[in-house]
């Protein structure tokens, strides 16, 4: 693996940096916090995201790696990761569900009709997706899900419930993992569907944070009729498709870009803040901890790029282990950084955005949010099992 960007890739990165530096100046006041919260959790942030989506569609930055016949440039996965890295660093809104997870799955497993219908709608921003996986009793143990899709002529009838569905209140489509064979167990008998959330029988209910922020939802399906042509891949192939989708979700170079942005803010803080008569940047413990965070950030970034490199070579199985490595490291790195930041900031570090809050309150937002990072998208325990099994060849248990 070559860690150095080519001259063409360096030029692309510079072009993207100029684009996001310019566009993010227009972000509204309520576009704050983690990118998902900023995008889906406020009305102003959502409207800003819709405007940015139009500019993405004009430039084609967000679909560079797609084949040219579907509007892409036929660029490499590495070049698409450069877009994700720069976008996340500048806090740019993006679509992790339709664009980051479902579209690559459709490219791999969808038929020609599905590619022609779904991909342009995602690229243009016409369709906004959410992810329909977790259930009240099927989170980390996703294969135990109960929601069913029973064949009835040329339709499937869906009944069940999904939970912790980020952005469902903003979305009009969902990629849904359901059980098409009710007699099956575990990962057998599962299938993936592209479902319009405006169909009769679908109800979206909010799950609000203690502070009132609305990011997550639960969705109820009651006798929802979905055409057979909306099934992606064959019946019973859902687990295979979902494992591929997980790789796209977990690779997460954006994780490390957000950490880089936070770490740079933390470095500015310790360079200008005094404790006991000297700058925090002169404290040896502070210096050691910041150095360790910087090292881990660079290692994690390299891991995330390795996922793209493996996918570029077509090595989807091994990329699963690399994606799990990046996911564990990104989750735990964000926790360590925000925990350290709130420790050295003291009580002021717990203030929300204001002139009195260090780093405008961004670290307390990160601290509160990232406690769930090692659970969301597959717990760290599960990721380590994947690494042990796929990455280093230990027996599967």
C-alpha angles and dihedrals in degrees: 000000000000110000094193120090116234118245088257092052091047089053090049091051091051091049091051093047090054091048096052095040087056099042098043091061087077095055111131122243093256092054093101142131127019113006093247092050092046092049103040103019101065134044092226092050091049093052090048090051091052090054092048090050089060090055091047088054091051095050100034090219093134095056102036093128095052118105113268092244089067096046100272130120097238088244125159125270088244090060090051089052089054088059091050092047095050093041092053093045091057092042092247116174115247142169109251093173110045097024102029101038116011101040094056088048091052090048089054102039109012123105122239094266092051092048091050093049104036107035099056090048091054094044094050093045091240091125122045116198138205129189121255106196117102122075132185090267100024114064116117087007091057095162090070092067118140106197108119137207111195120194114244112172109299092345139066121225112219125204128170145063138279125195141193088032105168115219097358089137088061098039131089096190137041133194102224132200111205141159112258092176109053091190092058125100133219115337096350118097097025125134138183124233136187103224131188106225090210092070118116115268098037121117124182117200124187126243105200131200118240087259091054098255112148112213106125131056144179120227127206122203118199117180092325110179113215122181116247091237088069092068109106112217124347126323109274094021094100097109092054091051093045093052089054090048090051090058090056090048097048103043089080110169083169089068090065094043090057089048089050091053091048093046092051089053090049091051090053089050096053091046091058104033124086129207122182092354100310138079117269087232088068093055108104094215092052091047093050094049094048090048090052091050091050092051093048091047092056092046091050092049090053090050091052092051089048089061090057091045092053091046090049088057091049092247096138095158096056091040086064090065092045090049090052090049091052092046094052093045094046094048095048094040092056089050094049093047096048092043091052092046094052090048095056094040092055121194092340087063090067094061120109121236110315141113088273095054118092111240087006091286095295095129096055088051090052092045093054095044102042095059086085096046094095089055103040118084090014125332121266089247091058091045090054090051089053090049091049093048105036101021104045103015102246117156116279113247 
